């Protein structure tokens, strides 16, 4: 990427199957990386499940700069987008972090687990 001139979009899609298992897919500049399927307990009936994603990429202007939250439901997908622009020319490596947040609907108890990087 050339500094300050070009930008690109990073897309992370979480496909949630009918059993509630999650398969992450990241895409940038036509490159696609499919992650391992994440098996989680079937808590969708008793908990609000929210995916939290953030992009850690040094040397890049990232929009949005903070974590993004999307609700997860069985059989539906969630997609996250980041716009990136390099501060200087070069090759960059980074990490997309994925956490799942659970909130018990009856007690309000919350928990958060890291599931992928």
MMTF fields as JSON, N, C-alpha, C and O atoms, coordinates in Angstrom:
{
  "mmtfVersion": "1.0.0",
  "mmtfProducer": "UNKNOWN",
  "numBonds": 467,
  "numAtoms": 468,
  "numGroups": 117,
  "numChains": 1,
  "numModels": 1,
  "chainsPerModel": [1],
  "groupsPerChain": [117],
  "chainIdList": ["A"],
  "bondAtomList": [4, 2, 8, 6, 12, 10, 16, 14, 20, 18, 24, 22, 28, 26, 32, 30, 36, 34, 40, 38, 44, 42, 48, 46, 52, 50, 56, 54, 60, 58, 64, 62, 68, 66, 72, 70, 76, 74, 80, 78, 84, 82, 88, 86, 92, 90, 96, 94, 100, 98, 104, 102, 108, 106, 112, 110, 116, 114, 120, 118, 124, 122, 128, 126, 132, 130, 136, 134, 140, 138, 144, 142, 148, 146, 152, 150, 156, 154, 160, 158, 164, 162, 168, 166, 172, 170, 176, 174, 180, 178, 184, 182, 188, 186, 192, 190, 196, 194, 200, 198, 204, 202, 208, 206, 212, 210, 216, 214, 220, 218, 224, 222, 228, 226, 232, 230, 236, 234, 240, 238, 244, 242, 248, 246, 252, 250, 256, 254, 260, 258, 264, 262, 268, 266, 272, 270, 276, 274, 280, 278, 284, 282, 288, 286, 292, 290, 296, 294, 300, 298, 304, 302, 308, 306, 312, 310, 316, 314, 320, 318, 324, 322, 328, 326, 332, 330, 336, 334, 340, 338, 344, 342, 348, 346, 352, 350, 356, 354, 360, 358, 364, 362, 368, 366, 372, 370, 376, 374, 380, 378, 384, 382, 388, 386, 392, 390, 396, 394, 400, 398, 404, 402, 408, 406, 412, 410, 416, 414, 420, 418, 424, 422, 428, 426, 432, 430, 436, 434, 440, 438, 444, 442, 448, 446, 452, 450, 456, 454, 460, 458, 464, 462],
  "bondOrderList": [1, 1, 1, 1, 1, 1, 1, 1, 1, 1, 1, 1, 1, 1, 1, 1, 1, 1, 1, 1, 1, 1, 1, 1, 1, 1, 1, 1, 1, 1, 1, 1, 1, 1, 1, 1, 1, 1, 1, 1, 1, 1, 1, 1, 1, 1, 1, 1, 1, 1, 1, 1, 1, 1, 1, 1, 1, 1, 1, 1, 1, 1, 1, 1, 1, 1, 1, 1, 1, 1, 1, 1, 1, 1, 1, 1, 1, 1, 1, 1, 1, 1, 1, 1, 1, 1, 1, 1, 1, 1, 1, 1, 1, 1, 1, 1, 1, 1, 1, 1, 1, 1, 1, 1, 1, 1, 1, 1, 1, 1, 1, 1, 1, 1, 1, 1],
  "groupList": [{"groupName": "UNK", "atomNameList": ["N", "CA", "C", "O"], "elementList": ["N", "C", "C", "O"], "formalChargeList": [0, 0, 0, 0], "bondAtomList": [1, 0, 2, 1, 3, 2], "bondOrderList": [1, 1, 2], "singleLetterCode": "X", "chemCompType": "L-PEPTIDE LINKING"}],
  "groupTypeList": [0, 0, 0, 0, 0, 0, 0, 0, 0, 0, 0, 0, 0, 0, 0, 0, 0, 0, 0, 0, 0, 0, 0, 0, 0, 0, 0, 0, 0, 0, 0, 0, 0, 0, 0, 0, 0, 0, 0, 0, 0, 0, 0, 0, 0, 0, 0, 0, 0, 0, 0, 0, 0, 0, 0, 0, 0, 0, 0, 0, 0, 0, 0, 0, 0, 0, 0, 0, 0, 0, 0, 0, 0, 0, 0, 0, 0, 0, 0, 0, 0, 0, 0, 0, 0, 0, 0, 0, 0, 0, 0, 0, 0, 0, 0, 0, 0, 0, 0, 0, 0, 0, 0, 0, 0, 0, 0, 0, 0, 0, 0, 0, 0, 0, 0, 0, 0],
  "groupIdList": [1, 2, 3, 4, 5, 6, 7, 8, 9, 10, 11, 12, 13, 14, 15, 16, 17, 18, 19, 20, 21, 22, 23, 24, 25, 26, 27, 28, 29, 30, 31, 32, 33, 34, 35, 36, 37, 38, 39, 40, 41, 42, 43, 44, 45, 46, 47, 48, 49, 50, 51, 52, 53, 54, 55, 56, 57, 58, 59, 60, 61, 62, 63, 64, 65, 66, 67, 68, 69, 70, 71, 72, 73, 74, 75, 76, 77, 78, 79, 80, 81, 82, 83, 84, 85, 86, 87, 88, 89, 90, 91, 92, 93, 94, 95, 96, 97, 98, 99, 100, 101, 102, 103, 104, 105, 106, 107, 108, 109, 110, 111, 112, 113, 114, 115, 116, 117],
  "secStructList": [7, 7, 6, 6, 6, 7, 3, 3, 3, 3, 3, 3, 3, 3, 3, 3, 7, 6, 6, 1, 7, 3, 3, 3, 3, 3, 3, 3, 6, 6, 3, 3, 3, 3, 3, 3, 3, 3, 7, 7, 7, 7, 7, 6, 6, 6, 3, 3, 3, 3, 3, 3, 3, 3, 3, 3, 7, 6, 6, 3, 3, 3, 3, 1, 7, 1, 7, 3, 3, 3, 3, 3, 7, 6, 6, 7, 3, 3, 3, 3, 3, 3, 3, 3, 3, 3, 1, 1, 1, 1, 7, 7, 7, 7, 3, 3, 3, 3, 3, 3, 3, 3, 3, 3, 6, 6, 6, 7, 7, 3, 3, 3, 3, 3, 3, 3, 7],
  "xCoordList": [0.843, 0.0, 0.887, 1.949, 0.456, 1.204, 0.687, -0.508, 1.568, 1.247, 0.24, 0.423, -0.823, -1.794, -2.616, -3.535, -2.329, -3.032, -4.129, -5.274, -3.77, -4.719, -5.234, -4.556, -6.409, -6.977, -7.652, -7.776, -8.079, -8.773, -9.777, -9.797, -10.597, -11.613, -11.27, -10.988, -11.298, -11.153, -12.55, -13.265, -12.933, -14.261, -14.12, -13.405, -14.798, -14.871, -16.333, -17.191, -16.609, -17.975, -17.999, -17.136, -18.989, -19.204, -20.465, -21.572, -20.288, -21.427, -21.838, -21.033, -23.084, -23.599, -24.547, -25.567, -24.207, -25.051, -26.269, -26.444, -27.111, -28.355, -28.118, -29.027, -26.907, -26.575, -25.959, -25.734, -25.683, -25.096, -23.592, -22.99, -22.954, -21.503, -21.116, -21.879, -19.929, -19.509, -18.29, -17.332, -18.328, -17.173, -16.774, -17.533, -15.58, -15.132, -14.446, -13.705, -14.7, -14.043, -13.6, -14.415, -12.293, -11.75, -11.381, -10.909, -11.605, -11.305, -10.707, -11.202, -9.618, -9.009, -8.339, -7.644, -8.549, -7.952, -8.106, -7.165, -9.249, -9.484, -8.897, -9.152, -8.113, -7.572, -8.583, -9.102, -8.857, -9.847, -9.184, -8.461, -9.438, -8.95, -10.159, -10.893, -10.356, -11.461, -10.896, -9.998, -11.429, -10.961, -11.635, -12.583, -11.136, -11.738, -13.116, -13.349, -14.016, -15.346, -15.234, -14.554, -15.912, -15.907, -17.187, -18.28, -17.055, -18.223, -18.464, -17.594, -19.648, -19.994, -21.242, -22.013, -21.449, -22.674, -23.892, -23.842, -24.972, -26.203, -26.873, -27.725, -26.462, -26.981, -27.933, -28.349, -28.279, -29.058, -30.462, -31.029, -31.03, -32.37, -32.346, -33.327, -31.23, -31.161, -30.295, -30.358, -29.491, -28.543, -28.627, -28.97, -28.312, -28.031, -26.565, -25.704, -26.278, -24.909, -24.499, -25.17, -23.39, -22.892, -21.451, -20.63, -21.148, -19.772, -19.114, -19.716, -17.882, -17.08, -15.826, -15.069, -15.591, -14.428, -13.623, -14.182, -12.308, -11.431, -10.248, -9.87, -9.669, -8.544, -7.322, -7.358, -6.246, -4.985, -3.968, -3.504, -3.618, -2.761, -1.896, -2.323, -0.689, 0.206, 0.575, 0.776, 0.661, 1.063, -0.061, 0.182, -1.288, -2.453, -3.439, -3.611, -4.08, -5.257, -6.416, -6.654, -7.141, -8.23, -9.521, -9.579, -10.562, -11.89, -12.89, -12.932, -13.68, -13.625, -12.437, -12.021, -11.891, -10.687, -10.949, -10.028, -12.181, -12.508, -13.231, -13.486, -13.554, -14.263, -15.646, -16.27, -16.096, -17.415, -18.215, -17.675, -19.488, -20.351, -21.516, -22.138, -21.804, -22.938, -23.629, -22.958, -24.968, -25.673, -25.546, -25.526, -25.462, -25.412, -26.686, -27.175, -27.205, -28.393, -28.149, -27.498, -28.682, -28.537, -29.035, -30.112, -28.24, -28.645, -28.478, -28.87, -27.905, -27.707, -26.223, -25.466, -25.818, -24.415, -24.279, -25.236, -23.091, -22.761, -21.509, -20.595, -21.466, -20.327, -19.78, -20.535, -18.45, -17.742, -16.878, -16.292, -16.798, -15.981, -15.058, -15.444, -13.823, -12.873, -12.286, -11.998, -12.115, -11.406, -9.995, -9.809, -8.994, -7.604, -6.848, -7.104, -5.908, -5.058, -3.674, -3.542, -2.633, -1.285, -0.73, -1.04, 0.089, 0.765, 2.024, 2.473, 2.6, 3.764, 3.747, 3.095, 4.473, 4.509, 5.119, 6.006, 4.645, 5.217, 4.257, 3.148, 4.709, 3.906, 3.509, 4.342, 2.244, 1.726, 1.117, 0.514, 1.292, 0.643, -0.144, 0.275, -1.28, -2.102, -2.943, -2.832, -3.783, -4.633, -6.058, -6.302, -6.996, -8.412, -8.775, -8.637, -9.235, -9.608, -11.11, -11.882, -11.522, -12.938, -13.222, -12.633, -14.135, -14.608, -16.111, -16.799, -16.607, -18.046, -18.453, -17.822, -19.52, -20.08, -21.427, -22.257, -21.629, -22.869, -23.539, -22.888, -24.828, -25.603, -26.796, -27.651, -26.843, -27.949, -29.216, -29.264, -30.229, -31.469, -32.23, -32.948, -32.086, -32.844, -32.111, -32.749, -30.774, -30.042, -29.272, -28.896, -29.04, -28.253, -26.746, -25.956, -26.351, -24.92, -24.242, -24.774, -23.037, -22.315, -21.001, -20.368, -20.594, -19.27, -18.738, -19.496, -17.405, -16.734, -15.602, -14.804, -15.532, -14.443, -13.802, -14.492, -12.478, -11.756, -11.859, -11.58, -12.255, -12.416, -11.503, -11.278, -10.971, -10.128, -9.273, -9.683, -8.088, -7.206, -6.514, -5.712],
  "yCoordList": [-1.178, 0.0, 1.24, 1.252, 2.264, 3.52, 4.413, 4.42, 5.149, 5.991, 7.075, 7.814, 7.161, 8.243, 8.329, 9.145, 7.521, 7.634, 6.589, 6.903, 5.363, 4.28, 3.823, 3.943, 3.316, 2.714, 1.429, 1.138, 0.678, -0.549, -0.845, -0.198, -1.831, -2.253, -3.658, -4.546, -3.848, -5.166, -5.599, -4.854, -6.816, -7.319, -8.627, -9.533, -8.719, -9.943, -10.356, -9.597, -11.578, -12.098, -13.303, -14.177, -13.339, -14.476, -15.19, -14.664, -16.384, -17.188, -18.053, -18.819, -17.925, -18.698, -19.751, -19.417, -21.031, -22.086, -22.326, -21.665, -23.277, -23.546, -24.112, -24.099, -24.613, -25.11, -24.018, -24.218, -22.852, -21.742, -21.671, -20.777, -22.599, -22.574, -21.461, -21.128, -20.887, -19.694, -20.009, -20.62, -19.588, -19.698, -18.295, -17.643, -17.808, -16.474, -16.5, -17.432, -15.47, -15.301, -13.855, -12.94, -13.646, -12.301, -12.112, -13.037, -10.882, -10.599, -9.208, -8.248, -9.099, -7.812, -7.966, -8.951, -7.005, -6.986, -8.313, -8.756, -8.952, -10.215, -11.426, -12.553, -11.229, -12.341, -12.739, -11.893, -14.032, -14.537, -15.541, -16.434, -15.383, -16.323, -16.832, -16.055, -18.161, -18.773, -19.409, -20.249, -19.003, -19.536, -20.839, -21.272, -21.451, -22.685, -22.392, -21.324, -23.339, -23.196, -23.184, -24.016, -22.231, -22.058, -22.656, -22.172, -23.698, -24.339, -23.737, -23.77, -23.188, -22.61, -23.31, -23.859, -23.295, -23.896, -23.171, -21.971, -23.902, -23.315, -22.489, -22.978, -21.226, -20.316, -19.276, -18.356, -19.409, -18.381, -18.203, -17.115, -19.24, -19.135, -18.442, -17.81, -18.557, -18.037, -16.791, -16.101, -16.5, -15.387, -14.499, -14.959, -13.235, -12.357, -12.578, -12.456, -12.902, -13.172, -12.051, -11.789, -11.397, -10.294, -10.57, -10.938, -10.387, -10.512, -9.145, -8.121, -9.146, -7.932, -8.132, -9.071, -7.272, -7.413, -6.124, -5.028, -6.269, -5.104, -5.46, -6.625, -4.43, -4.609, -3.932, -2.743, -4.685, -4.189, -4.216, -5.287, -3.038, -2.952, -1.707, -0.615, -1.859, -0.722, -0.055, -0.727, 1.27, 2.031, 2.339, 2.859, 2.025, 2.267, 3.187, 3.133, 4.029, 4.75, 3.791, 3.304, 3.515, 2.538, 3.228, 3.938, 3.011, 3.534, 2.396, 1.709, 2.149, 2.795, 2.29, 1.142, 3.15, 2.781, 1.866, 1.217, 1.813, 1.038, -0.255, -0.518, -1.047, -2.306, -2.048, -1.013, -3.026, -2.998, -4.154, -5.239, -3.924, -4.934, -5.26, -4.365, -6.565, -7.023, -8.162, -9.057, -8.142, -9.259, -10.516, -10.435, -11.668, -12.944, -13.718, -13.784, -14.294, -15.138, -16.392, -16.352, -17.492, -18.762, -18.631, -18.085, -19.138, -19.135, -17.811, -17.703, -16.792, -15.489, -15.146, -15.682, -14.254, -13.844, -12.419, -11.645, -12.09, -10.727, -10.324, -11.13, -9.072, -8.604, -7.318, -6.426, -7.236, -6.077, -5.508, -6.262, -4.177, -3.517, -2.506, -1.802, -2.441, -1.408, -0.796, -1.506, 0.496, 1.182, 1.421, 1.934, 1.05, 1.218, 2.062, 1.995, 2.86, 3.699, 3.741, 4.106, 3.362, 3.339, 4.747, 5.666, 4.905, 6.176, 6.286, 7.389, 5.133, 5.125, 3.826, 2.854, 3.828, 2.661, 1.468, 1.634, 0.281, -0.902, -2.064, -2.001, -3.125, -4.317, -4.342, -4.116, -4.616, -4.564, -5.901, -6.595, -6.236, -7.421, -6.965, -6.068, -7.588, -7.201, -8.358, -9.484, -8.054, -9.069, -8.551, -7.425, -9.397, -9.133, -9.954, -11.177, -9.27, -9.925, -10.151, -9.275, -11.327, -11.646, -12.147, -13.122, -11.46, -11.872, -12.113, -11.499, -13.0, -13.183, -12.713, -13.041, -11.939, -11.437, -12.115, -12.179, -12.612, -13.293, -12.546, -12.167, -12.341, -11.747, -12.643, -12.846, -13.185, -14.043, -13.202, -12.199, -13.596, -12.81, -12.774, -11.81, -13.796, -13.81, -13.119, -12.486, -13.228, -12.66, -11.384, -10.618, -11.159, -10.008, -10.228, -9.327, -11.42, -11.729, -11.705, -12.223, -11.082, -10.941, -11.679, -11.775, -12.206, -12.823, -12.525, -12.247, -12.592, -12.267, -13.262, -13.499, -13.852, -14.779, -14.419, -14.026, -14.558, -14.391, -15.708, -16.769, -15.652, -16.877, -16.972, -18.072, -15.861, -15.926, -14.678, -13.582, -14.861, -13.737, -14.045, -13.243],
  "zCoordList": [0.0, 0.0, 0.0, 0.623, -0.687, -0.697, 0.42, 0.713, 1.029, 2.184, 1.826, 0.859, 2.614, 2.543, 1.283, 1.221, 0.265, -1.009, -1.12, -1.446, -0.849, -1.003, 0.353, 1.373, 0.334, 1.522, 1.109, -0.081, 2.063, 1.75, 2.851, 3.898, 2.585, 3.541, 4.017, 3.213, 5.328, 5.93, 6.354, 7.023, 5.958, 6.308, 7.078, 6.651, 8.202, 8.988, 9.037, 9.486, 8.566, 8.607, 9.528, 9.452, 10.391, 11.281, 10.811, 10.934, 10.276, 9.85, 11.035, 11.566, 11.438, 12.566, 12.007, 11.404, 12.21, 11.658, 12.54, 13.564, 12.138, 12.865, 14.258, 15.088, 14.532, 15.864, 16.73, 17.923, 16.12, 16.858, 16.776, 17.369, 16.049, 15.888, 14.92, 14.013, 15.113, 14.381, 13.524, 13.998, 12.249, 11.365, 10.921, 10.204, 11.336, 10.93, 9.565, 9.251, 8.76, 7.466, 7.351, 7.462, 7.125, 6.955, 5.49, 4.83, 4.988, 3.596, 3.455, 4.047, 2.655, 2.304, 0.944, 0.692, 0.088, -1.248, -1.976, -2.636, -1.878, -2.561, -1.874, -2.3, -0.817, -0.048, 1.012, 1.74, 1.094, 2.036, 2.97, 2.527, 4.267, 5.267, 6.041, 6.652, 6.006, 6.734, 7.991, 7.924, 9.14, 10.408, 10.767, 10.111, 11.807, 12.302, 12.879, 13.444, 12.734, 13.313, 14.832, 15.433, 15.426, 16.877, 17.422, 17.127, 18.21, 18.802, 20.171, 21.041, 20.352, 21.643, 22.16, 21.374, 23.464, 24.001, 23.439, 23.17, 23.266, 22.74, 23.839, 24.581, 23.92, 24.945, 24.361, 25.066, 23.097, 22.421, 23.001, 22.899, 23.601, 24.194, 25.553, 25.945, 26.272, 27.637, 27.775, 28.792, 26.761, 26.834, 25.601, 24.512, 25.784, 24.656, 24.325, 25.196, 23.072, 22.647, 21.694, 20.695, 22.019, 21.208, 20.822, 21.663, 19.536, 19.065, 19.175, 18.85, 19.633, 19.764, 18.931, 19.178, 17.952, 17.084, 17.09, 17.131, 17.05, 16.95, 16.065, 15.943, 15.448, 14.54, 15.138, 15.453, 15.294, 15.839, 14.705, 14.312, 14.176, 13.003, 13.128, 12.752, 13.651, 13.879, 12.559, 11.547, 12.581, 11.415, 10.446, 9.357, 10.831, 9.975, 10.668, 11.886, 9.881, 10.355, 10.171, 9.066, 11.248, 11.213, 11.606, 12.609, 10.802, 11.122, 11.069, 10.049, 12.066, 13.372, 14.181, 14.029, 15.044, 15.794, 16.994, 17.489, 17.455, 18.656, 18.286, 17.11, 19.283, 19.072, 18.466, 18.7, 17.683, 17.062, 17.666, 17.883, 17.935, 18.552, 17.622, 17.049, 17.48, 16.683, 17.427, 17.94, 17.493, 18.128, 17.268, 16.04, 17.915, 17.206, 17.477, 18.604, 16.42, 16.53, 15.699, 14.656, 16.182, 15.49, 14.046, 13.804, 13.082, 11.687, 10.962, 9.8, 11.614, 10.979, 11.005, 11.815, 10.116, 10.102, 10.604, 10.589, 11.042, 11.47, 10.703, 10.528, 10.244, 9.459, 10.058, 10.446, 10.127, 10.649, 9.526, 8.749, 9.439, 8.423, 9.075, 10.008, 8.567, 8.955, 7.684, 6.721, 7.688, 6.622, 7.129, 8.233, 6.326, 6.752, 5.737, 4.535, 6.246, 5.392, 6.043, 7.211, 5.27, 5.845, 6.057, 5.299, 7.092, 7.343, 6.502, 6.191, 6.131, 5.239, 4.443, 4.825, 3.335, 2.46, 3.192, 4.029, 2.876, 3.495, 3.526, 2.996, 4.16, 4.371, 5.832, 6.71, 6.098, 7.464, 7.847, 7.028, 9.103, 9.667, 10.878, 11.61, 11.075, 12.209, 12.691, 12.205, 13.654, 14.264, 14.354, 14.788, 13.933, 14.173, 15.409, 15.419, 16.435, 17.692, 17.712, 17.323, 18.167, 18.292, 19.702, 20.168, 20.362, 21.69, 21.599, 20.784, 22.433, 22.571, 23.955, 24.959, 23.977, 25.228, 25.449, 24.542, 26.645, 27.002, 28.145, 29.119, 28.021, 29.11, 29.384, 28.521, 30.616, 31.021, 31.075, 31.788, 30.338, 30.259, 31.586, 31.854, 32.408, 33.662, 34.809, 35.65, 34.858, 35.989, 35.64, 36.528, 34.341, 33.933, 34.079, 33.797, 34.518, 34.677, 33.307, 32.326, 33.259, 32.005, 32.066, 33.118, 30.905, 30.784, 29.386, 28.456, 29.264, 28.008, 27.803, 28.71, 26.597, 26.314, 24.97, 24.029, 24.894, 23.643, 22.879, 23.437, 21.616, 20.859, 19.653, 19.147, 19.177, 18.003, 17.874, 18.256, 17.333, 17.025, 15.707, 15.229]
}
